[in-house]
Amino acid sequence: MKNQLNLDIKTPCSENFDKFSPTASGGFCGSCEKEVIDFTKMNTHEIITFFKNKKNQNTCGRFKDTQLKTHNQEPKKNKTLSFLSGIGLACLAFFSSITAQAQNAKEVRRIAKNVSEIETSKFAKNIIVKGTVLTGSDSLPLPGANVVLQGTIIGTQTDFDGNFEFPEKLKIGDILIISYVGFESQKVIIENKDSASNIELKINIEDTSYILMGKVAVKQVYKSKRN
């Protein structure tokens, strides 16, 4: 009986995921013309469910290092219990949906009111952003780190001393994605700092885990019935 699922990336890909065209499940790589599935946002159960379909075994994916391991598949659930649980969850979801819709309506009105009170000039692209990217563990400069405006291909890289100046002026609410191979990507939201037109950033990227991307090697692991 197939009890376990082993995942591995034998040859990591060096493409920049943050520059891919966004898709429903990850991003589209223009180099290999394939969709790269972003598994970093999935839990163990979701990953196992994805690869239970053999058609998904020829997959390019993006993983945290802790996800590339042997996963134990969950035992079959009692059908009666699952049916009753499904009814309970359906009822809970129904009432939660009504509550959420009411809360969302209030939130939309509040946001609309706040936005109407903010001067239009604050949304203009007039902010020059400079910064330094450092390693989180020892605060050393990180040369060659990518700094990209989320949702675009506009960006730059840090110099030898870890410094950068973004090539375009930004506006309040814009998000920069800072990434480097072997480090956790980080998002930085451009905020209103007393209406400053020049913002100096200091970004520390943590290296406690790393992300690998490439073709996923999927292997079923058999467990012997002998003791």
C-alpha positions as CSV (number, residue, x, y, z in Angstrom):
1,M,0.0,0.0,0.0
2,K,1.3,3.4,-0.9
3,N,1.5,5.2,2.4
4,Q,4.0,8.0,1.8
5,L,4.8,10.6,-0.9
6,N,8.4,11.9,-1.4
7,L,9.0,15.3,-3.1
8,D,12.3,16.5,-4.3
9,I,13.8,19.1,-6.8
10,K,16.9,17.5,-8.3
11,T,17.9,20.5,-10.4
12,P,16.8,23.9,-8.9
13,C,15.8,26.7,-11.3
14,S,17.5,30.1,-11.2
15,E,14.7,32.1,-12.7
16,N,13.2,35.0,-10.6
17,F,9.7,33.9,-9.5
18,D,8.7,37.5,-8.7
19,K,9.1,38.5,-12.3
20,F,6.7,35.8,-13.6
21,S,3.3,36.7,-14.9
22,P,0.8,35.9,-12.0
23,T,-1.5,32.9,-12.5
24,A,-4.3,31.4,-10.3
25,S,-1.9,28.8,-8.8
26,G,1.5,30.6,-9.1
27,G,3.3,32.2,-12.0
28,F,4.0,31.7,-15.7
29,C,7.7,31.3,-16.6
30,G,8.4,32.9,-20.0
31,S,11.7,31.0,-20.4
32,C,10.3,27.5,-20.2
33,E,6.7,28.6,-21.1
34,K,5.3,26.6,-18.2
35,E,3.2,27.5,-15.1
36,V,5.2,27.2,-11.9
37,I,2.9,26.2,-9.0
38,D,3.5,28.1,-5.8
39,F,3.4,25.4,-3.1
40,T,4.8,27.8,-0.4
41,K,1.3,28.8,0.4
42,M,0.0,25.3,0.8
43,N,-0.2,23.0,3.8
44,T,0.8,19.3,3.8
45,H,-2.7,18.1,3.1
46,E,-3.1,20.4,0.1
47,I,0.3,19.3,-1.3
48,I,-0.7,15.6,-1.0
49,T,-4.1,16.2,-2.6
50,F,-2.4,18.0,-5.5
51,F,0.0,15.1,-6.3
52,K,-2.6,12.3,-5.8
53,N,-3.6,13.0,-9.4
54,K,-0.9,11.4,-11.5
55,K,-1.4,14.0,-14.2
56,N,0.2,16.5,-11.8
57,Q,3.5,14.6,-11.4
58,N,5.2,16.5,-14.3
59,T,5.0,19.8,-12.5
60,C,7.3,22.8,-12.0
61,G,6.9,24.1,-8.4
62,R,8.2,26.6,-5.9
63,F,8.8,25.1,-2.4
64,K,10.1,26.0,1.0
65,D,13.0,23.7,2.0
66,T,10.9,22.3,4.8
67,Q,8.2,21.1,2.3
68,L,10.6,19.0,0.2
69,K,10.4,15.8,2.3
70,T,8.5,12.6,2.6
71,H,4.8,13.3,3.4
72,N,2.6,10.8,5.3
73,Q,-0.7,10.4,3.5
74,E,-3.8,10.7,5.8
75,P,-5.9,7.6,6.5
76,K,-9.4,7.4,5.1
77,K,-12.0,9.2,7.1
78,N,-15.2,7.6,8.3
79,K,-17.8,8.3,5.7
80,T,-20.6,8.8,8.3
81,L,-18.6,11.1,10.4
82,S,-17.4,13.0,7.3
83,F,-21.0,13.4,6.1
84,L,-22.2,14.7,9.5
85,S,-19.1,17.0,9.7
86,G,-19.9,18.2,6.2
87,I,-23.5,19.2,7.2
88,G,-22.1,21.0,10.3
89,L,-19.5,22.8,8.3
90,A,-22.1,23.8,5.7
91,C,-24.4,25.3,8.4
92,L,-21.4,27.1,10.0
93,A,-20.3,28.4,6.6
94,F,-23.8,29.7,5.8
95,F,-24.1,31.7,9.0
96,S,-20.5,32.8,8.8
97,S,-21.1,34.0,5.2
98,I,-24.1,36.2,6.3
99,T,-22.0,37.7,9.1
100,A,-19.0,38.2,6.9
101,Q,-21.1,39.9,4.2
102,A,-22.5,42.4,6.8
103,Q,-19.0,43.1,8.1
104,N,-17.6,43.5,4.5
105,A,-20.4,45.9,3.7
106,K,-19.5,48.1,6.7
107,E,-15.8,47.8,5.8
108,V,-16.3,48.9,2.2
109,R,-18.3,51.9,3.4
110,R,-15.6,52.8,5.9
111,I,-12.8,52.5,3.3
112,A,-14.7,54.5,0.8
113,K,-15.2,57.2,3.3
114,N,-11.6,57.2,4.3
115,V,-10.4,57.3,0.7
116,S,-12.7,60.2,-0.1
117,E,-11.1,62.2,2.7
118,I,-7.5,61.6,1.4
119,E,-6.2,64.2,-1.0
120,T,-5.7,63.0,-4.5
121,S,-2.1,64.3,-4.5
122,K,-1.1,61.6,-1.9
123,F,-1.6,59.0,-4.6
124,A,0.7,60.6,-7.0
125,K,4.0,58.9,-7.9
126,N,6.3,61.3,-6.3
127,I,8.3,59.3,-3.7
128,I,12.0,58.4,-4.3
129,V,12.8,55.2,-2.6
130,K,16.3,54.2,-1.6
131,G,17.5,51.5,0.7
132,T,19.9,48.9,2.0
133,V,19.3,45.2,2.0
134,L,21.1,43.2,4.8
135,T,21.1,39.6,6.0
136,G,18.9,39.1,9.0
137,S,21.3,36.9,11.0
138,D,24.5,39.1,10.9
139,S,23.3,42.3,9.2
140,L,25.9,42.0,6.4
141,P,25.2,43.8,3.0
142,L,23.5,41.6,0.4
143,P,24.7,42.5,-3.1
144,G,22.6,41.4,-6.1
145,A,19.3,41.2,-4.3
146,N,16.3,41.8,-6.5
147,V,13.9,44.7,-5.7
148,V,10.8,44.6,-7.8
149,L,7.5,46.5,-7.8
150,Q,4.7,44.0,-7.1
151,G,2.6,43.1,-10.2
152,T,5.2,44.5,-12.6
153,I,8.6,43.7,-14.0
154,I,10.0,47.1,-12.9
155,G,12.9,46.7,-10.6
156,T,16.6,46.9,-9.8
157,Q,19.3,45.1,-7.9
158,T,21.4,46.1,-4.9
159,D,25.1,47.1,-5.5
160,F,28.2,45.6,-3.8
161,D,27.3,47.3,-0.5
162,G,23.7,46.2,-0.6
163,N,22.4,49.6,-1.5
164,F,19.7,50.4,-4.1
165,E,17.7,53.3,-5.5
166,F,14.4,52.3,-7.2
167,P,14.4,53.4,-10.9
168,E,10.9,54.9,-10.7
169,K,9.1,57.2,-8.3
170,L,6.5,55.3,-6.2
171,K,3.2,56.2,-4.5
172,I,1.8,55.4,-1.1
173,G,0.5,51.8,-1.0
174,D,2.9,50.5,-3.6
175,I,4.6,47.2,-2.5
176,L,8.2,46.2,-3.2
177,I,9.3,42.6,-3.3
178,I,12.8,42.0,-2.1
179,S,14.2,38.6,-3.0
180,Y,17.5,36.7,-3.0
181,V,18.3,33.0,-3.7
182,G,18.4,31.1,-0.4
183,F,16.6,33.8,1.5
184,E,12.9,34.4,2.4
185,S,11.3,37.0,0.1
186,Q,10.1,40.1,1.9
187,K,7.4,42.6,1.1
188,V,7.7,46.3,1.9
189,I,4.7,48.6,1.7
190,I,5.4,52.3,0.9
191,E,3.7,54.3,3.7
192,N,3.1,57.9,4.3
193,K,6.0,59.1,6.5
194,D,5.0,62.7,7.2
195,S,4.5,63.4,3.5
196,A,8.2,62.7,2.8
197,S,9.2,62.6,-0.9
198,N,12.4,60.7,-0.1
199,I,12.2,57.4,1.9
200,E,15.2,55.5,3.2
201,L,14.6,51.8,3.8
202,K,16.6,49.3,5.8
203,I,15.6,45.8,5.0
204,N,16.8,42.6,6.8
205,I,16.1,39.4,4.9
206,E,15.9,36.3,7.1
207,D,17.9,33.2,6.0
208,T,16.3,30.7,8.4
209,S,14.7,28.9,5.5
210,Y,15.1,28.9,1.7
211,I,12.9,28.4,-1.3
212,L,13.7,26.1,-4.2
213,M,12.0,26.1,-7.6
214,G,12.1,23.6,-10.4
215,K,10.7,20.3,-11.8
216,V,9.3,18.3,-9.0
217,A,10.4,14.6,-8.6
218,V,7.4,12.7,-7.2
219,K,8.0,9.2,-5.8
220,Q,5.6,6.9,-3.9
221,V,7.2,5.3,-0.9
222,Y,6.0,1.8,0.0
223,K,5.8,0.6,3.6
224,S,6.4,-3.1,4.2
225,K,3.6,-5.0,6.0
226,R,6.3,-7.1,7.8
227,N,7.2,-6.2,11.4
